[in-house]
Amino acid sequence: MWKTSVGLSTTIQFIEAAKPGDRIVARAIEIRRNFRTGFYRIEIFHEQNLISTMEAVSYRKDHYFIELDVQD
């Protein structure tokens, strides 16, 4: 089960535009996490080209999501 998390802040830099039909891939890295907050860096690629970056801060609440069956 996962705790409910809400976004506190995000900053996005758009380096290049993706075009319709482009396949993009995002890579997220957790920079740091403590009891309530998490800090993340997300990079978005088209092929080998970095097209966007994002930094995000999240806040975890005491509430939990309803447990779901996760399928691979």
HELIX and SHEET records of a PDB file:
SHEET    1   A 4 LYS A   3  PHE A  14  0                                        
SHEET    2   A 4 ASN A  49  TYR A  64 -1                                        
SHEET    3   A 4 THR A  37  HIS A  46 -1                                        
SHEET    4   A 4 ILE A  24  ARG A  33 -1                                        
END                                                                             
